[in-house]
Amino acid sequence: MNILIINAHSSKNKGDAGIILSMIDSLRKNIPNSHIKIKTRFPEIDKKTYDVLVRECVTNISVDPDESKVTKVKSALNMLRLIYSKNQKIDDDYEWADVVVSCGGGFLLSHRFSPALLQHLVQLKIAFDYHKPVVIYAQSIGPFYNKIMQKVSKRILNQVDSIFIRENISKQWLEKIGCTNKNVTVVSDSAFCMNAQQSDYVDQLFLKLKNNHEGPIIGLTARDWNFPEMENKALHRKRYVESMQKVIIHLEKKYGAKVLLMPQVLGPNDFNDDRIISREILSGINSKFSQLIDYDFNPRELKYLYSKLDMFIGTRMHSNIFSLSSHVPTVAINYEHKTRGIMELLELGEYVLEINHITSYDLISKVDKCWANNNLLRSQLKIQIPEVLNNAETPAKYIASLGAFS
């Protein structure tokens, strides 16, 4: 079976890369004779991460922050034209495919008019023009706050053969925009299935850490966020940064912990480079032990690293998934509904904070509770994760079933 994975973003985002790698793992497990290609926005970067053919996606959009509004408008209008035109057979990779699979993630949403969303929808629409089966793989869908984006998204999503979503709130957003597609199934995030990879670098790093520090080692991921739903964005960002700073000091003083700030995303631009906000957090405090681990891990060895931690605090959702799937107790900071949905799936809703309303008091309280219940949570995760892994392979099993009818 020839499988074309579309809508890939950038392997500099280790969560996005983890999704693709986990999909490849699951598809190869369930379809041993499969041949896979990936369509991505950054093929030159991504071909170094994946062991399959990587090609540029159709109608790629620029990430240049200096690009003029006129150019962006023209690009958006061209994508709208493609979405509403018939028989746009403009990419031979779609002809090659037996099935087109939109990769897992959380990119089918819009806070406003969104050329990025249009670009993702165009990739799906081209598959319809080639009359290929189309599957959306473990996706978070919504929110949609723009009426035009709601209308266009409904048009495309109604034509998809099967939609696999990661949480019930995505189903509610499909209903809100008027999507009538009945083939919607809630599954676990595919990244739970990604295989970890032993790393000599990680082993040496932890040997050095343990030799120089007696207390617990706790991981933390921070991300910059522009608080799109809040009026005073600067105030909320300041409160988020201060909460991270205060919880680090609290962990050092109360538990003698060493906090490792882990950059889960290194690009493709400064806003999405976790190292920048991590340095900002550390520079504003007098930390005794904590440090930034500034190293470009591949996702599999990053998961291996997380498995060695005593506890985890994550803003980046897939950093939480990497840690949880390694049975590491985790406190999650929710910036889109996908994080809360996944934590609730594991009956860990009490260990989630909303980034829009975060305070240092609430974060410290959650962290203390998580630490107090550390052993219980580890035991709970060891029981739950195998079931989650099995559920996360549901889309791959469905795609395998399509081969029986091809």
Secondary structure as GFF3:
##gff-version 3
##sequence-region A 1 406
A	DSSP	beta_strand	2	8	.	.	.	ID=ss1
A	DSSP	alpha_helix	14	30	.	.	.	ID=ss2
A	DSSP	beta_strand	35	40	.	.	.	ID=ss3
A	DSSP	alpha_helix	43	46	.	.	.	ID=ss4
A	DSSP	beta_strand	53	56	.	.	.	ID=ss5
A	DSSP	alpha_helix	69	84	.	.	.	ID=ss6
A	DSSP	alpha_helix	92	96	.	.	.	ID=ss7
A	DSSP	beta_strand	99	102	.	.	.	ID=ss8
A	DSSP	beta_strand	105	110	.	.	.	ID=ss9
A	DSSP	alpha_helix	115	129	.	.	.	ID=ss10
A	DSSP	beta_strand	134	144	.	.	.	ID=ss11
A	DSSP	alpha_helix	147	157	.	.	.	ID=ss12
A	DSSP	beta_strand	162	165	.	.	.	ID=ss13
A	DSSP	alpha_helix	168	176	.	.	.	ID=ss14
A	DSSP	beta_strand	184	186	.	.	.	ID=ss15
A	DSSP	three_ten_helix	190	193	.	.	.	ID=ss16
A	DSSP	alpha_helix	200	212	.	.	.	ID=ss17
A	DSSP	beta_strand	217	221	.	.	.	ID=ss18
A	DSSP	alpha_helix	233	255	.	.	.	ID=ss19
A	DSSP	beta_strand	258	261	.	.	.	ID=ss20
A	DSSP	three_ten_helix	270	272	.	.	.	ID=ss21
A	DSSP	alpha_helix	274	283	.	.	.	ID=ss22
A	DSSP	beta_strand	291	292	.	.	.	ID=ss23
A	DSSP	alpha_helix	299	306	.	.	.	ID=ss24
A	DSSP	beta_strand	311	314	.	.	.	ID=ss25
A	DSSP	alpha_helix	317	324	.	.	.	ID=ss26
A	DSSP	beta_strand	330	334	.	.	.	ID=ss27
A	DSSP	alpha_helix	337	345	.	.	.	ID=ss28
A	DSSP	three_ten_helix	349	351	.	.	.	ID=ss29
A	DSSP	beta_strand	352	354	.	.	.	ID=ss30
A	DSSP	three_ten_helix	355	357	.	.	.	ID=ss31
A	DSSP	alpha_helix	360	372	.	.	.	ID=ss32
A	DSSP	alpha_helix	374	392	.	.	.	ID=ss33
A	DSSP	alpha_helix	394	403	.	.	.	ID=ss34
###
